[in-house]
Amino acid sequence: MTPDQYCQEKAAQSGSSFYYSFLFLPPERRRAITALYAWCREVDDVVDETHDTSLAQQQMAWWHAELKRLFAGEPTHPTTKALQPHLASCGLTQAMMAEVLEGMEMDLAQTRYLDEIGLDRYCHCVAGVVGTMSARIFGYSDPRTLDFAEKMGLSLQLVNIIRDVGEDARRGRIYLPVNVLQRFEVPAADIMQGRHSDRFVALMQYHADRARAFYREALDLLPPADRRAQRAGLLMGAIYQTLLDEIEASRYQVLNQRISLTPMRKLWIAWKTWMRNS
């Protein structure tokens, strides 16, 4: 199996909405973004699937060393081997990828965030930076496009957090900031024990409004000249906004179930968005 094939399988197996945004890209850009996505998945799996924190920290240390090897021209993992040919042409730097690792490591160091400043820093590392790297891969001519990609990444990550509140709580994590929980009078115990209430709905509506605000900011920042190149990012935004609509329509029944869109619906949104921005 070649490194590109490994990344393709990793992306397809994830069932993620990101996979659908890659389908319409030209082959070279599709290979690059699939490699970046597969790399992100590999690192994220260390945090999500390794229950021994010390072992996870050792694995993250390996990924830091692998990042140095990648930029020294000596990668050893299939994802970094697949990514290497695209680094220079897409303007991807070691510092950008190191920020992503930093974000993943936050999950090993803490399970709560005191305020939105802390949460936004986390979202920047695990999603905003990935957004700007993706925008570089898709191609751009105006620096404002990178700001668009950062805001879009923050919006997508907030939707992820909203969708996964119950699942994350069962892993012992609550991403919703402590000061916002207090403002809406939702005890952390309610989330950990899956207790749905009107106060919880109001709390989640607040975060949904933040996600939508980031999305609107992103659209306002995208220059018309780069709209066609950034169709994959627009496509992701459209899928996630539809998902957020579904979650809102359920009155945020996310504590004891995972709300998702069917593959066919994602594909339909992807095709429709792609054609609209052609």
Secondary structure, DSSP 4 states (H G I P E B T S, - for coil): --HHHHHHHHHHHHT-HHHHHHTTS-HHHHHHHHHHHHHHHHHHHHHHH---HHHHHHHHHHHHHHHHHHHTT---SHHHHHHGGGHHHHT--HHHHHHHHHHHHHHHH-S--SSHHHHHHHHIIIIIHHHHHHHHHH--SSTHHHHHHHHHHHHHHHHHHHHTHHHHHHTT---S-HHHHHHTT--HHHHHTT---HHHHHHHHHHHHHHHHHHHHHHHHS-GGGTTTTHHHHHHHHHHHHHHHHHHHTTS--SSS-----HHHHHHHHHHHHHHT-
